[in-house]
């Protein structure tokens, strides 16, 4: 089984790594990508990241709007 790399471009033109797709062919990888496009949802903002090796914490600014408020 091959691993296909994906990427996306944000509104500022910057390229970012997307999810890796495991598939036996390009055709199957494209089908999986189409299914991902239909099923990916935003689950919430990232508020904090902790480096597993150093324990260093990075706190992110929460979004200005809260859809649950």
N, C-alpha and C positions, 0 to 999 in steps of 0.2 A: 504494500500500500504506500502510495506517495503522500508527502505532506506538501500542500500548496500554501504559499504565503499570500496574504491579502494586504491591501493598503487602502487608505481613504485620504481625501484631500479636504481640509477644513475651509471655512469661508475666507481665510487669509492666504490660501494657496499653499499652506504647509502640508507636507505628506506625513502621515502617521501609520504605524503598523496596525493591521487589523488582526482578526483571529486567524489561527492556522486551521486549514481544512484538510482532513485526511480523506483521501479518495483514491480509487483505482485508476481514474482517468480524468482528463480535462473536462469532459462532458459531465461526469458525476460531480466534480468539484464545482462547476458552474451551477448545477441544479441545487447543490447544498447552499451555495451563496445566495441564490434566489430565495430559498426557504428562510435563510437567516434574515434577509431584508424584510420578510413578511412577519417575522416573529420576534425580532429584537425590540425591547422596550427599555425605557429609562427607569431604573429602579430607585434612583435617588442620588443626591450629590455625594461625592467623596469628601468627607469632613477631616479625616486624619489618615496619614500613612505612617507605619512604623517599620523601619528597616530591620529585617530579621537578624542581620549579622551585628549591627552596631547598636540597635535599640533606639537610634535617632528618630525623633518624632517630627513629622511635618504636618502642621495644621493648615488647612485650606479655608479660605473665606467662603462662608455659605452664600448661596444665591440670594439675590435681592428679593425675589418673589417666592412665595411659598404657596403651592397649589392646594395645600391642605389647611390653610388658615381661613 
